[in-house]
Amino acid sequence: MADLVLSARGMSRRFGGLYANKDVSLDMHKGMLHAVLGPNGAGKSTLINLLSGDLPPSAGQILYRGEDISGWSPDRRSRAGIGRSYQRTNIFPGFTVFENCRLAAQSRKPRALRIFSKAVAYDDLRDAADRAIEQAGLAERRDVVAATLSHGEQRQLEIAMVLATSPSVLLLDEPLAGMGPEESQSMVALLKKLTPDHAILLVEHDMDAVFAVADVITVMVTGQVLESGPPDQIRDSIAVQEAYLGEGEPDDE
Amino acid sequence: MPLPRKKTRNYLPLVLLVLALFPLFGSGYYNELIAKIMIMAIFAMSLDLLVGYTGLVSFGHAAFFGVAAYSVVLLSPKYDPGSLWLVLPAAILTGAAVAFVVGLFVLRTKGIYFIMVTLAFAQMIYFVFHDTPLGGGSDGAFLNVKPELRIGEKVLIDLNEPMQFYYIVLVFLVAAYVFLRVLLRSPLGHALAGIRSNEHRMQSLGFPVFLYKLAGFVTAGGLAGLAGFLSACQYGFVTPEILSWHQSGNVLLMVILGGMGTLNGAAIGAFAFVVLQEVFSALTKHWQLLMGAVIVTVVMVLPGGLSSLPRRLKGLLIGGGNRNG
């Protein structure tokens, strides 16, 4: 078994009386892609927000390399190596693609006190940014202002920014949403390429993509884990079919 | 800077030349006016670092200007010149230190709350000086003799001399401008621009945004302190009014008038504001009405402020001026 990197233990999140996540436990290993499926409102985005620190859990523990990080701020988790992307594109619209990624890379080596140095002069940051842009397939759009990118390209940029921070954990919230078939294909290929070196959590509606790349699938319904296991087990599970797959294609959120 | 820029003609050397030669031709009154404008330009640029570059609309920036000005008076001997070695760094540090303490509180708020809380802190400090004998209460206090810079027995710089004062202000204006330009292209400057654009994403990328905002706030406070030091030295007295919300509002108007987030705009705004204030108040005692009309007009007609005027005009002359982005 690969190394256990990030795990949730009995994690819950309440909004008033409503449980968005209830007693969720899951493990993420290096070299494995863990996909999370579920209908709208199943708590998938909440799960990512809890793991990334955007939301504090109401109960339970989040362990990162054996350490309880439940109380850590999002920036501290990011610096520790937990990177996330957003379902709704969350970029710096006025900056170029390159500066979006260069700034992301800069967060690894803050150098905030070197106020007499030029931010764009650091080769390591430029390299990290260009590598991430290349990986996400945006090389030709490197010097374009992000706001003028197409929706699909902004989704690619969203991923490139996370990659520029060289994370060891990737929490990806519907990276394929809004992408064309070609872009989707290259993103799936990228996910496969990234899996050996990362622990990836993928929330995604695109079934074909999920079954193509996932090593483990967790199905969530109303904030709880319904079933978790390898793709074949999930495909054949009667409980999953009844609760989720039987409903037909879920709508996009 | 993050955005790609077209090469524009650089007028700065020309402006610098005019400022350097001005006292050779100007009279005492105009020299004093230009010196005042340059001091206000430093003050406005320090605020632009927050408003225009970090996205923090501070409505209490006069507090840092004011406490620094008071520190000059309080640290200078009564009948002897204070030492520039001591008084100047002390004034800048005072501005920065007060900004640090205030920043620890106000930077936890956002948007409209930030505006209100900065205003509240500045008013608290205003009343400390207005209602306690610390700085002479509501009457203010005099700086009888302005600081001088001496090495041994030799006086190198004497701020009591108007000419020397003018050139010292000019040197500090250039220094503040260069310092901010260098800062803005540094990793810190880029991070502040990122915070302005999308603070949430900055945090999720791993930036401790509070510390970055605090660094920006303290830097702006220190520069406002420099302006406060120069202002105290120009007039030779301080009153609580320099800490009041009018002063905070005026400097914010200068930044808006000139164009936020351009640095040059802050200086242009300071120039326009002070000159208009002089012209209008010579015309009528209801000069604030005219000033208000000008500001409303500029904001509505020129959303980018006065500094965007040449670009706008060029666009009109060329006709449409549509460029493919």
Interface residues (C-beta under 8 A of the other chain):
Chain A: S52 D54 S73 P74 D75 R76 S78 R79 R84 Y86 N90 I91 F92 P93 G94 F95 T96 E99 R102 L103 A104 Q106 S107 R108 P110 R111 A112 L113 R114 I115 F116 S117 K118 A119 V120 Y122 D143 V145 T148 M161 T165
Chain B: P2 L3 P4 V182 L183 R185 S186 P187 L188 G189 H190 A191 A193 G194 S197 N198 H200 R201 M202 Q203 S204 L205 G206 F207 P208 V209 L211 Y212 A215 G325
